[in-house]
């Protein structure tokens, strides 16, 4: 599960939309300090549990997944801030130590 | 009042417009309200032609965003958030709201002329970093699937000559990064002549200073302007001391990335020694 091209990403969103399904799009909107993904990186979460793309793996992945799953249920789009303090990062042996703001966006499908 | 149904129609129109921009190899900016008093998630797509799709549901905000798009595009950033007060302080209701600006464009398209050792390695490396890759050679047996099992690497046998193959691959030149690394200087010259006509975002040619000077001098005699010829990276690549073909390919790809992202090519650690 690596980064994903824009063409592939929007093809997947369009396909889910055409099936009438909800899809959640997580986008790295803003970063400060050392973070594991670039601004603009995206990850898709589908209603059936499938995912595509990545917003940076290890450090914050579990939290992003939890927020994305919640958004699949509630249908609410919102900006979330994820902090990676130096302590936590070094305890886990991670390379990152900054903050990431990730926009978790709900695209509702229409068949 | 916007209903759930309107929301879905808006999404469908945005998706269709983004597909159109990407298919055409064009450039657009997608702006999304990511934080604000209302309409979070509302989107406005502004194409380079000025065409707009979607809305923030506030005409004044749409206008302010459209006026700010070029500033964003000039920054080379792939995505960036702005507070509305940064570009439209007069919109009091929106001052603290934040907008996410994203470039919508196909991934960079690296076009490699010549499927020898350097060209083959460059095609694989560029594919690895996620760029679209086309590899062209006039020797059909050099651009076979047996040699390149990576199906995402597009292979082109230039049966009708380099110029016609390049013309169809390069299109308007936008988003194209061309490396001319054929087996000989006559072929390099033929390629470069065709490549310059398309004015891609990047073009480089392999060879020694002396050999590349000879090719560039001939192109100048053909009437190519100095400005156009000065943009040619020849000899191609950054000076990282590359020797092996794979190392040369890396030096070329590093130069392509620096061109795309606006990198300086200096070591990130240089400041340490400058301070001493």
Interface residues (C-beta under 8 A of the other chain):
Chain A: X2 X3 X5 X6 X7 X10 X11 X13 X14 X17 X27 X28 X29 X30 X38 X39 X40 X77 X78 X79 X101 X103 X105 X106 X107 X108 X109 X110
Chain B: X4 X5 X7 X8 X9 X11 X12 X15 X16 X18 X19 X22 X32 X34 X35 X40 X41 X77 X78 X79 X80 X81 X98 X100 X102 X103 X104 X105 X106 X107 X130 X132
